Amino acid sequence: MASVEILRGKTLFEVRTAGVTELSLLGPSDESTADVGLMIGRAERSRHGIGSAAIGLGLVHSVRSLRLVHSVRSWGVGVPVEVATSIHGSNFGVGVSLFGNLSANSFAGAALTISVGKMR
């Protein structure tokens, strides 16, 4: 997951890419899904942290391996969602994010996050 976020007052604007892949110990992954989305949401700030929730519209790409040499790729439109919280200093923060996409190839995940930039 990677994102660029701009916070204006309590309104959050976000461009995000996120994805998940199936882990397979016996061979190549069978399925992976990722999205790119434009999102808007709301954020609440405290002295040392930020909590936010956002939703938007995105493009979803999915790859499903049927055999070692054959795979099926699909594209679609989805609804990216994210809920996040972080603690931070003036230029650096750490947190956790729960993310997903509601689509024909829906997915969800969790990530530990690092924030870099001016934290106001």
Stockholm file with secondary structure:
# STOCKHOLM 1.0

chainA/1-120         MASVEILRGKTLFEVRTAGVTELSLLGPSDESTADVGLMIGRAERSRHGIGSAAIGLGLVHSVRSLRLVHSVRSWGVGVPVEVATSIHGSNFGVGVSLFGNLSANSFAGAALTISVGKMR
#=GR chainA/1-120 SS CEEEEEEETTEEEEEEEEEEECCCTTSSCSEEEEEEEEEEEEEEEETTEEEEEEEEEEEEEEEEESSSSCEEEEEEEEEEEEEEEEEECSSEEEEEEEEEEESTTCEEEEEEEEEESCCC
#=GC SS_cons         CEEEEEEETTEEEEEEEEEEECCCTTSSCSEEEEEEEEEEEEEEEETTEEEEEEEEEEEEEEEEESSSSCEEEEEEEEEEEEEEEEEECSSEEEEEEEEEEESTTCEEEEEEEEEESCCC
//
